[in-house]
Amino acid sequence: MLQKKSQVLPSFQSIKSLPVDFRFVGSPTSEQSENANLVNSNTACLSVPEKNDLENGLVEGAEDSVGNDVNEDSPYSQAAILVEQRPSVGDEDLDTVPTPLPLVSTFHRERRWADTSSYAAKKKLQSWFQLSNGDWELGKILSTSGTESVISPPDGKVLKVKTESLVPANPDILDGVDDLMQLSYLNEPSVLYNLQYRYNRDMIYTKAGPVLVAINPFKEVPLYGNNYIEAYKNKSMESPHVYAITDTAIREMIRDEVNQSIIISGESGAGKTETAKIAMQYLAALGGGSGIEYEILKTNPILEAFGNAKTLRNDNSSRFGKLIEIHFSETGKISVLLEKSRVVQCMEGERSYHIFYQLCAGASPKLREKISLKIASEYKYLRQSNCYTITGVDDAERFRGVMEALDIVHVSKEDQESVFAMLAAVLWLGNVSFSIVDNENHVEPLADEGLTTVAKLIGCNVGELKLALSTRKMRVGNDTIVQKLSLSQAIDTRDALAKSIYSCLFDWLVEQVNKSLAVGKRRTGRSISILDIYGFESFERNSFEQFCINYANERLQQHFNRHLFKLEQEEYIQDGIDWTKVDFDDNQDCLNLFEKKPLGLLSLLDEESTFPNGTDLTFANKLKQHLNSNSCFRGERGKAFSVSHYAGEVTYDTTGFLEKNRDLLHLDSIQLLSSCSCHLPQIFASNMLTQSEKPVVGPLYKAGGADSQKLSVATKFKGQLFQLMQRLENTTPHFIRCIKPNNSQSPGSYEQGLVLQQLRCCGVLEVVRISRSGFPTRMSHQKFARRYGFLLLESVAYSQDPLSISVAILHQFDILPEMYQVGYTKLFFRTGQIGVLEDTRNHTLHGILRVQSCFRGHQARAYLRELKRGICVLQSFVRGEKIRKEYAVSQQRHRAAVVIQRHIKSTICGKKYKDMHQASIMIQSVIRGWLVRRFSGDVGLLKSGATKMYVYELQEYYPIPMHWIWFI
Ligand SMILES: Nc1ncnc2c1ncn2[C@@H]1O[C@H](COP(=O)(O)OP(=O)(O)OP(=O)(O)O)[C@@H](O)[C@H]1O
């Protein structure tokens, strides 16, 4: 059963406050070079479009409902916004929801739904009916007579209700559909029921046409991790998810070669930052954990520590908006649209920036001593909200995480110490107190621990600090006079100094992060930007912070409207196609109320801020005087006024508006910082001076007498916002709407009234309608012909004009005529139609690739075979030649060996012969001697041969070798 509350304002009851100043910090390598329209982020004010641009009538049809004035200010420098004033076609008068919910104009709501109850009543279908307390209940129509029907809810009761109050329910088979577009009956209770059905089953993501609705589960849900990432990457999982949106962004970036943006919006605590992190995780995983996305994730603790705080609505509320740009295969860059007044003021139960508590809890004793740090409760800035811890969060542990992240972005240990010293200086500044020194209530800071520690930490003289906090130098003619400050002026000066030091520190850190992300990388490729900006806020008491935040959200809503409604429908008109117009809540009037010159809220605020005698009351009166006839404005009693925002009416209390808008950091304070011996204050001072020296467009304020001029906070904020919008305008947007299901941050609780309120605020339901009735996919004839022309069976494809080719393709694939429209320049398709062609294209491409790969494989193999044969022949030649050479060498060696052998053998034989010869002679001589001696010296005997005879005789007795005989 759905329960609808009669008073649906719960989402805007919180009392969160935001700091005053908002700045847009870009890295030195900002977009300027890429886009001439963009200006240096430090002089964001320059991006405010000049009057000439506006005179070109770029915002047509954006008429103020009262004065028919056209808003001259627009961040959109190109396209005209044509709000077609055609009568609405269709069933606008069929809405049957009986009790209008607050905050949405009756005009619009009356035309909200396309469904009718009469059919359901006739067919006795299940229907939603509303109880007197506003709850929705499902029942079966038993009978209908006249204007009344008898209905039976599940509890068995029988009730009589007005037939016109019945809202048709969808058949059970449609329970929990992935995409709200699939609902047969598109009405509020059915949408709420569908979302709740899914939420109860941990399916927190649902598509609403092109928009992803994400309901905060306030608990871990099993939807993330590598398996899911893989599944979405491989397209094996298609249920709605942040991964799917991110994947689509990547694919579109590659396909269309256009930068993409993922715009995450929703109230505080709705889950924007978590969603941004999930998107980053997907990108990081695709990059294999080494890409820039991974680095950005690793540096996240720094931005969270310095830019997030505990609020009543969210323990980890981002107090700045950030745009993360991921340049593929090159570098990433983080830009932040941030604010700072939380440093000096914080509501009961909330906390200042996490980093202060983390520092106090986690600093080592050595660091503590070095920067004279005490526990958090010793500091007035932290003490005022009486909240020091967050349940389940270990600040000391987080501090270690921050230090690690600072190491990752290469902030040296020395610089880290300086950063912590600056934080301690900010805390100690809050402890600086003043005493009245004369009867004109002028004050001087007490020379106590606070003052001396601040002077020590920033590296200045105590006397100089004292002077900077209690006096103001003014130039009158050629003379400089010193004016003493009253207590409130001195406190403002002190707080302004603290805020400036903190915000400059934040800027400096963002710069370091951006620098580290840009190291060694070039930026030339496509990018995906993820925008996570603070959501619409409405509290019991709304101040200047809410004024700025809600204005930013109004602009963002315009971006949403522009892309999902205006540009969409404008394109239909321009291309002359036949379509059913869908009405939506255009917030252009409200934007005009803020931006119109000279009688818009911002202009009047700036004008009043320039008057020395201007007060919050005179400002409020001026608004009432000039804007009372504006339908979006309502003057309230005293200093208050109300604005009808797209998300509801918010009453602002102008107390402090002028002071916060002027936000004067006196030149004396800047000079003090520049004279400090520590390097960070010097950098801060030079940055501030550089900014004030830049040419500015917009109302200027004198800071520190006549010495310096600066833009008002509101003007700067507007300039930064325009810059942001221009940046987003150059991208294809993908929207994620985060929804907070309850205000108690508890899992499982789903407050329909709260959800419905948020769905209405962001026009999700209208988006579904426009997606159902519109043609969300479009492609120029040329592109279509180029992309799908090769699918044509006939060879006419390349000989005809793109339109004929496109039509031929449509015919060939039997696309039903109601599923597309042929415009003058483009083809328009209903949801999912292009997918059919895209699938065929992919299949065909795969087939082509397969054939190509087979053919190439065959070619490669043949080539390889040929190559092998060639190599073998070559090898045999080479080997033959080699062997022949080796053989010749061995032949030569053989011959040489024979010669050598011969020589050796002959030498040996010669020697042998010689020895034998000598031995024979010796033997002969011995024998002859013996014979001579035997024959008594008769030599003649020897000569007559008697010797031989004798020897033969002798041999009978003494065997003598025969050759001896020969010798003898
Ligand atoms: N997908 C999610 N899964 C689990 N918890 C979530 C998820 N999204 C949000 N949460 C829970 O909701 C809390 C608030 O979310 P988050 O800080 O992202 O909100 P926010 O919209 O960015 O708020 P703010 O505008 O105040 O910064 C988170 O701290 C977390 O506990």
The ligand as an ORCA input file, in Angstrom:
! r2SCAN-3c Opt
* xyz 0 1
  N      24.815      3.519     -3.236
  C      24.902      3.603     -1.924
  N      25.116      2.511     -1.184
  C      25.219      2.574      0.147
  N      25.072      3.717      0.861
  C      24.848      4.844      0.197
  C      24.765      4.868     -1.230
  N      24.546      6.128     -1.617
  C      24.518      6.867     -0.484
  N      24.700      6.106      0.598
  C      24.713      6.530      2.008
  O      24.126      7.807      2.076
  C      25.039      8.744      2.690
  C      24.899     10.099      2.040
  O      25.346     10.012      0.706
  P      26.162     11.194      0.015
  O      27.159     11.785      0.928
  O      26.638     10.660     -1.290
  O      24.991     12.223     -0.214
  P      25.047     13.592     -1.027
  O      23.847     13.608     -1.886
  O      26.357     13.738     -1.712
  O      24.881     14.640      0.104
  P      25.446     16.160      0.178
  O      24.746     16.924     -0.864
  O      25.080     16.573      1.541
  O      26.919     16.045     -0.031
  C      26.412      8.128      2.495
  O      27.279      8.525      3.524
  C      26.127      6.648      2.544
  O      26.094      6.217      3.879
*
